[in-house]
Amino acid sequence: MLKQIRGTLVMIGECIVMSLDNIRGNKVRSFLTLLGIMIGVTAVIALISTVSGVSGSLSSSFLSMGAGTMTVSVSGSDLKSGLDAADIAELTALDEVDGITPSVSLNTWVSYGGERETRVSVSGKNAYYFLKNDVVKRGRALNYIDDENMSFVCMLSDEMVETFFYGIDPIGESFVIGGLPFTVVGLFGEDSAGGISTLLLGSAKIFIPYTTALKMNNTNVVTSFTVYLADGVTSEDAKEAVENAMDAMFSFEEDTFTVTTMSSIEDTMQEILSMMSTMLAGIASIALVVGGIGIMNMMLTTVTERTTEIGLKKALGAMPWQIQVQFLIESFLLSMIGGVAGVITGLGLSYALTNVLGTTFVLNVNAILLGVGFSAAVGILFGWAPARKASKLNPIDALRAM
């Protein structure tokens, strides 16, 4: 038994040496053949690794953007279209909730000094929002007095300042919003607000007290707000508490509101990225199939060229399976050389792409295993037919070809 195993290992070693000699003897043809495998593996590795890096960066951004918050959107019912001040106070009193910031949005025209701009995004916020978000660049934030008195005061973004107050200090100036005069009390950065609400609702150009925004919209109910979680409370627990309270407010009618946490958005984004990664890998795998066809073509040509060699081996007692193993090993080595070169090239390309995109490079072991596994499978599958053809040759017919 040991003697048979030793003999088999010796034979495989000799087959590997002969395969490498044959590959080196046909350098140009071998290079062009393995190039197809190399390109396919490079594409698979680069795409999967790059998507993994982008996915990791997005996850980090989502966590930092919406940590400790969730957004509630109210569609309402026939009897109740939104939440009034008493409802907001009831939700704020929940143990799982630290505070709530209503978001009252409107698009309207604004003007100053003869300049006018239409469809400007204005967002109504309360004082608590500015306690949780350090957005003020100059001046002051909106406060509780502004909320209670429905004050006509506003905060402007950098874009509004550049558009209307170039070379002028806007603090204290009267700024017209929707035909009403507002006093500018503070400035905020264009992307300072951040958070899950900005992700869902977009970036506002102007902040005004939410009570004033409600009045301008001719309503007294809020249909969108952000919930800030109390310390140590998970988003799942807070979501359950808020949903239970709001179910009671809407008499347990279905589809009256939606609670969105950052984790749910992240899960959806990860699912989309996973689908994209699979689709791109599938497209890139077409190059591997093309490379496999190239290997089959080369091996069939090799069988034809080495007909005499095959006949001599069979005449000297070589078994068909030994001939088949020899050609399978050669096909396998060709594919694996291209696969290893493709893995190295793919990782280098992925590293370059992540640097260009500004994301984190991730060494995706699964992608490497996938690329190497594909290479091995292609070598065996597409080398099987030529190897079988070689093993079926009649030794007498093969020797006549001399």
C-alpha positions as CSV (number, residue, x, y, z in Angstrom):
1,M,0.0,0.0,0.0
2,L,2.8,2.4,1.0
3,K,4.6,1.5,-2.1
4,Q,1.6,2.3,-4.3
5,I,1.2,5.7,-2.6
6,R,4.9,6.5,-3.0
7,G,4.7,5.5,-6.7
8,T,1.7,7.7,-7.2
9,L,3.4,10.7,-5.6
10,V,6.5,10.2,-7.7
11,M,4.3,10.1,-10.8
12,I,2.5,13.3,-9.9
13,G,5.8,15.0,-9.2
14,E,7.1,13.9,-12.6
15,C,3.9,15.2,-14.2
16,I,4.3,18.6,-12.5
17,V,7.9,18.8,-13.8
18,M,6.9,17.9,-17.4
19,S,3.9,20.3,-17.3
20,L,6.1,23.2,-16.2
21,D,8.6,22.3,-18.9
22,N,5.9,22.3,-21.5
23,I,4.5,25.7,-20.2
24,R,8.0,27.2,-20.4
25,G,8.5,25.7,-23.8
26,N,5.5,27.6,-25.2
27,K,6.0,30.9,-23.3
28,V,3.9,33.2,-25.6
29,R,1.0,30.7,-26.0
30,S,1.0,29.9,-22.3
31,F,1.1,33.6,-21.3
32,L,-1.8,34.5,-23.6
33,T,-3.8,31.5,-22.2
34,L,-3.3,32.4,-18.5
35,L,-3.9,36.1,-19.3
36,G,-7.7,35.4,-19.6
37,I,-7.7,33.7,-16.2
38,M,-5.6,36.5,-14.7
39,I,-8.0,39.3,-16.0
40,G,-11.0,37.4,-14.7
41,V,-9.6,36.9,-11.2
42,T,-8.3,40.5,-11.1
43,A,-11.8,41.8,-11.8
44,V,-13.4,39.6,-9.2
45,I,-10.9,40.4,-6.5
46,A,-10.8,44.2,-7.2
47,L,-14.6,44.5,-7.4
48,I,-15.4,42.5,-4.3
49,S,-12.6,44.1,-2.2
50,T,-13.5,47.6,-3.3
51,V,-17.2,47.1,-2.5
52,S,-16.2,45.7,0.9
53,G,-14.1,48.8,1.6
54,V,-17.0,51.1,0.6
55,S,-19.4,49.0,2.7
56,G,-17.2,49.4,5.8
57,S,-16.8,53.2,5.3
58,L,-20.6,53.6,4.9
59,S,-21.2,51.6,8.0
60,S,-18.9,53.8,10.0
61,S,-20.5,56.9,8.6
62,F,-24.0,55.7,9.4
63,L,-23.0,54.8,13.0
64,S,-21.4,58.2,13.6
65,M,-24.3,60.0,11.8
66,G,-27.2,58.4,13.6
67,A,-25.8,57.0,16.8
68,G,-28.5,57.4,19.5
69,T,-31.2,58.7,17.3
70,M,-34.2,57.5,15.2
71,T,-36.6,59.3,12.9
72,V,-40.4,59.0,13.0
73,S,-42.5,59.9,10.0
74,V,-46.3,60.3,10.5
75,S,-48.7,59.5,7.7
76,G,-51.7,59.9,10.0
77,S,-55.3,58.7,9.9
78,D,-58.7,60.1,9.0
79,L,-59.1,61.4,12.6
80,K,-55.5,62.4,13.4
81,S,-53.1,63.8,10.8
82,G,-50.0,64.3,13.1
83,L,-48.8,64.9,16.7
84,D,-49.6,68.1,18.6
85,A,-47.6,69.6,21.4
86,A,-49.2,67.3,24.0
87,D,-48.3,64.2,22.1
88,I,-44.7,65.4,21.7
89,A,-44.5,66.0,25.4
90,E,-45.9,62.5,26.2
91,L,-43.3,60.9,24.0
92,T,-40.5,63.0,25.5
93,A,-41.6,61.8,29.0
94,L,-40.9,58.2,28.1
95,D,-38.0,56.6,30.0
96,E,-36.3,55.5,26.8
97,V,-36.4,59.0,25.3
98,D,-34.0,61.8,26.2
99,G,-35.6,64.4,23.9
100,I,-37.3,65.1,20.6
101,T,-36.6,67.5,17.8
102,P,-39.5,68.2,15.4
103,S,-38.7,68.7,11.8
104,V,-41.1,71.0,10.0
105,S,-40.0,71.5,6.4
106,L,-41.2,74.0,3.8
107,N,-39.9,75.3,0.4
108,T,-40.5,79.0,-0.1
109,W,-39.0,82.1,-1.5
110,V,-36.6,84.4,0.3
111,S,-35.2,87.8,-0.4
112,Y,-32.9,90.5,0.9
113,G,-31.8,93.8,-0.6
114,G,-33.5,93.3,-3.9
115,E,-32.1,89.8,-4.4
116,R,-34.6,86.9,-4.5
117,E,-34.4,83.1,-4.6
118,T,-37.2,80.6,-4.9
119,R,-37.8,77.1,-3.6
120,V,-35.4,77.5,-0.7
121,S,-35.4,74.6,1.9
122,V,-36.4,75.9,5.3
123,S,-36.4,73.7,8.3
124,G,-38.2,74.3,11.6
125,K,-36.3,73.1,14.7
126,N,-36.7,73.4,18.4
127,A,-34.2,74.5,21.1
128,Y,-33.4,70.9,22.0
129,Y,-32.0,70.3,18.6
130,F,-29.3,72.9,19.1
131,L,-28.4,71.4,22.5
132,K,-27.6,68.0,20.8
133,N,-26.0,69.4,17.7
134,D,-23.2,71.9,17.7
135,V,-24.0,73.6,14.5
136,V,-23.6,77.3,15.3
137,K,-20.7,79.1,13.6
138,R,-21.6,82.6,14.6
139,G,-24.3,84.3,16.6
140,R,-26.7,82.3,18.7
141,A,-28.9,79.2,18.3
142,L,-32.7,79.2,18.4
143,N,-33.9,78.8,22.1
144,Y,-36.9,77.9,24.1
145,I,-38.3,81.4,24.1
146,D,-38.2,81.4,20.3
147,D,-40.3,78.2,20.4
148,E,-42.8,79.5,22.9
149,N,-43.3,82.9,21.3
150,M,-43.2,81.7,17.7
151,S,-40.5,84.2,17.1
152,F,-39.6,85.4,13.6
153,V,-35.9,84.7,13.9
154,C,-33.7,82.5,11.7
155,M,-30.3,81.0,11.2
156,L,-28.7,81.0,7.8
157,S,-26.4,78.5,6.1
158,D,-23.1,79.4,4.4
159,E,-24.8,79.3,1.0
160,M,-27.5,81.8,2.0
161,V,-24.8,84.1,3.4
162,E,-22.7,83.9,0.2
163,T,-25.8,84.5,-1.9
164,F,-27.4,87.5,-0.1
165,F,-24.8,88.9,2.3
166,Y,-21.5,89.0,0.4
167,G,-19.3,91.4,2.3
168,I,-22.0,92.2,4.8
169,D,-22.5,90.9,8.4
170,P,-25.9,89.2,8.4
171,I,-26.3,89.1,12.2
172,G,-29.2,91.4,13.1
173,E,-30.3,92.0,9.5
174,S,-34.0,91.6,8.5
175,F,-34.4,88.6,6.0
176,V,-37.6,88.0,4.2
177,I,-38.9,84.3,4.3
178,G,-42.1,83.6,2.5
179,G,-43.1,87.2,2.6
180,L,-42.5,87.5,6.4
181,P,-39.6,89.5,7.9
182,F,-37.2,87.4,10.0
183,T,-34.2,88.6,12.1
184,V,-31.0,86.8,11.4
185,V,-29.6,85.6,14.8
186,G,-27.1,83.0,13.9
187,L,-25.1,81.2,11.1
188,F,-24.5,77.5,10.6
189,G,-22.3,75.4,8.3
190,E,-23.8,73.8,5.2
191,D,-23.2,70.2,6.4
192,S,-23.1,70.9,10.1
193,A,-26.5,69.5,11.0
194,G,-25.8,65.9,9.9
195,G,-27.7,63.1,11.5
196,I,-30.3,60.7,10.3
197,S,-32.9,63.4,9.7
198,T,-30.6,65.1,7.2
199,L,-30.0,61.8,5.4
200,L,-33.8,61.2,5.0
201,L,-35.0,64.8,4.5
202,G,-32.1,66.6,2.9
203,S,-30.0,69.5,3.9
204,A,-31.8,72.7,5.0
205,K,-30.6,76.2,4.0
206,I,-32.4,78.1,6.8
207,F,-33.4,77.2,10.4
208,I,-36.4,78.8,12.0
209,P,-38.4,77.9,15.2
210,Y,-40.5,74.9,14.5
211,T,-43.6,76.6,16.0
212,T,-43.2,79.4,13.5
213,A,-42.8,76.9,10.7
214,L,-46.0,75.2,11.8
215,K,-47.8,78.6,11.7
216,M,-46.4,79.3,8.2
217,N,-47.7,75.9,7.1
218,N,-51.1,76.6,8.6
219,T,-51.0,73.6,10.9
220,N,-50.5,72.8,14.5
221,V,-49.3,69.1,14.1
222,V,-45.9,67.6,13.5
223,T,-45.5,64.8,10.9
224,S,-41.8,64.2,11.2
225,F,-39.4,64.3,14.2
226,T,-36.1,62.9,15.5
227,V,-36.0,60.9,18.8
228,Y,-32.8,61.1,20.9
229,L,-32.4,58.0,23.0
230,A,-31.7,58.1,26.7
231,D,-28.2,56.9,27.8
232,G,-27.8,53.1,27.8
233,V,-31.0,52.5,25.8
234,T,-30.8,50.4,22.7
235,S,-32.5,51.5,19.5
236,E,-34.7,48.4,19.6
237,D,-36.0,49.2,23.1
238,A,-36.6,52.8,22.3
239,K,-38.3,51.9,19.0
240,E,-40.7,49.5,20.8
241,A,-41.6,52.1,23.4
242,V,-42.2,54.9,20.9
243,E,-44.3,52.6,18.7
244,N,-46.4,51.4,21.7
245,A,-47.1,55.0,22.7
246,M,-47.9,56.1,19.2
247,D,-50.2,53.1,18.6
248,A,-52.3,54.3,21.4
249,M,-52.3,57.9,20.1
250,F,-53.6,56.7,16.7
251,S,-56.1,54.2,18.2
252,F,-54.0,51.3,17.0
253,E,-54.8,52.0,13.4
254,E,-52.3,50.4,11.0
255,D,-49.9,52.3,8.7
256,T,-50.2,55.6,10.5
257,F,-46.5,56.1,11.2
258,T,-43.0,54.7,10.4
259,V,-40.1,54.6,12.8
260,T,-36.7,54.4,11.1
261,T,-33.5,53.6,12.9
262,M,-30.0,54.0,11.5
263,S,-29.5,50.2,11.9
264,S,-32.4,49.6,9.5
265,I,-31.0,52.0,7.0
266,E,-27.6,50.3,7.3
267,D,-29.1,46.9,6.9
268,T,-30.8,48.0,3.7
269,M,-27.7,49.6,2.4
270,Q,-25.6,46.5,3.2
271,E,-28.2,44.3,1.3
272,I,-28.0,46.6,-1.7
273,L,-24.2,46.5,-1.6
274,S,-24.2,42.7,-1.3
275,M,-26.4,42.4,-4.3
276,M,-24.2,44.8,-6.3
277,S,-21.1,42.8,-5.2
278,T,-22.7,39.5,-6.3
279,M,-23.8,41.0,-9.6
280,L,-20.4,42.6,-10.4
281,A,-18.6,39.4,-9.4
282,G,-20.9,37.4,-11.8
283,I,-20.2,39.8,-14.6
284,A,-16.4,39.6,-13.9
285,S,-16.6,35.8,-13.8
286,I,-17.5,35.9,-17.5
287,A,-13.8,36.7,-18.1
288,L,-12.9,33.5,-16.2
289,V,-15.1,31.5,-18.5
290,V,-13.4,33.0,-21.5
291,G,-10.1,32.2,-19.9
292,G,-11.2,28.6,-19.4
293,I,-12.1,28.3,-23.1
294,G,-8.6,29.5,-23.9
295,I,-7.1,26.8,-21.6
296,M,-9.3,24.2,-23.3
297,N,-8.2,25.4,-26.8
298,M,-4.5,25.3,-25.8
299,M,-4.7,21.9,-24.2
300,L,-6.5,20.4,-27.3
301,T,-3.7,21.8,-29.4
302,T,-1.2,20.4,-27.0
303,V,-2.8,16.9,-27.2
304,T,-2.6,17.1,-31.0
305,E,1.1,18.2,-31.0
306,R,2.0,15.5,-28.5
307,T,0.2,12.6,-30.1
308,T,3.5,10.7,-30.6
309,E,4.6,11.2,-27.0
310,I,1.2,9.9,-25.8
311,G,1.5,6.8,-28.0
312,L,5.0,6.0,-26.8
313,K,3.9,6.3,-23.1
314,K,0.9,4.0,-23.7
315,A,3.1,1.5,-25.6
316,L,5.5,1.4,-22.6
317,G,2.6,0.6,-20.3
318,A,1.2,4.0,-19.2
319,M,-2.4,3.6,-18.1
320,P,-5.1,5.9,-19.5
321,W,-5.8,7.5,-16.1
322,Q,-2.1,8.4,-15.8
323,I,-2.2,10.2,-19.2
324,Q,-5.3,12.0,-18.1
325,V,-3.8,13.1,-14.8
326,Q,-0.8,14.5,-16.6
327,F,-2.8,16.8,-18.9
328,L,-5.2,17.7,-16.0
329,I,-2.2,18.8,-13.9
330,E,-0.9,20.9,-16.8
331,S,-4.3,22.6,-17.2
332,F,-4.6,23.1,-13.5
333,L,-1.1,24.7,-13.2
334,L,-1.8,27.1,-16.1
335,S,-5.0,28.2,-14.4
336,M,-3.5,28.5,-10.9
337,I,-0.6,30.6,-12.2
338,G,-3.0,33.0,-13.8
339,G,-5.2,32.9,-10.6
340,V,-2.4,33.8,-8.3
341,A,-1.2,36.6,-10.6
342,G,-4.8,37.8,-10.7
343,V,-5.2,37.8,-6.9
344,I,-2.0,39.9,-6.6
345,T,-3.0,42.3,-9.3
346,G,-6.6,42.5,-8.0
347,L,-5.5,43.4,-4.5
348,G,-3.2,46.1,-5.9
349,L,-6.0,47.5,-8.1
350,S,-8.4,47.4,-5.1
351,Y,-5.9,49.3,-2.9
352,A,-5.6,52.0,-5.6
353,L,-9.3,52.3,-6.1
354,T,-10.1,52.6,-2.4
355,N,-7.4,55.4,-2.1
356,V,-9.0,57.2,-5.0
357,L,-12.5,56.8,-3.5
358,G,-11.3,57.8,0.0
359,T,-12.5,54.6,1.6
360,T,-10.7,52.0,3.7
361,F,-8.9,49.1,2.0
362,V,-10.2,45.8,3.3
363,L,-8.3,42.5,2.7
364,N,-11.2,40.3,1.8
365,V,-10.2,36.7,2.5
366,N,-13.4,35.4,1.0
367,A,-12.7,37.2,-2.3
368,I,-9.2,35.7,-2.4
369,L,-10.5,32.2,-1.7
370,L,-13.2,32.8,-4.4
371,G,-10.6,33.9,-7.0
372,V,-8.3,30.9,-6.2
373,G,-11.2,28.5,-6.1
374,F,-12.5,29.7,-9.4
375,S,-9.1,29.3,-11.0
376,A,-8.8,25.7,-9.8
377,A,-12.3,24.9,-11.0
378,V,-11.7,26.4,-14.4
379,G,-8.4,24.5,-14.8
380,I,-10.0,21.2,-13.9
381,L,-13.4,21.7,-15.8
382,F,-11.9,23.0,-19.0
383,G,-8.9,20.7,-18.9
384,W,-11.0,17.6,-18.5
385,A,-12.1,17.2,-22.1
386,P,-8.5,17.5,-23.6
387,A,-7.1,15.2,-20.9
388,R,-9.8,12.6,-21.6
389,K,-9.1,12.9,-25.3
390,A,-5.5,12.2,-24.7
391,S,-6.2,9.2,-22.5
392,K,-8.5,7.7,-25.2
393,L,-5.9,7.8,-28.0
394,N,-5.0,4.4,-29.5
395,P,-1.3,3.8,-29.1
396,I,-0.9,2.3,-32.5
397,D,-2.7,5.2,-34.2
398,A,-0.6,7.6,-32.2
399,L,2.7,6.0,-33.2
400,R,1.7,6.1,-36.9
401,A,1.6,9.9,-36.6
402,M,5.5,9.8,-36.2
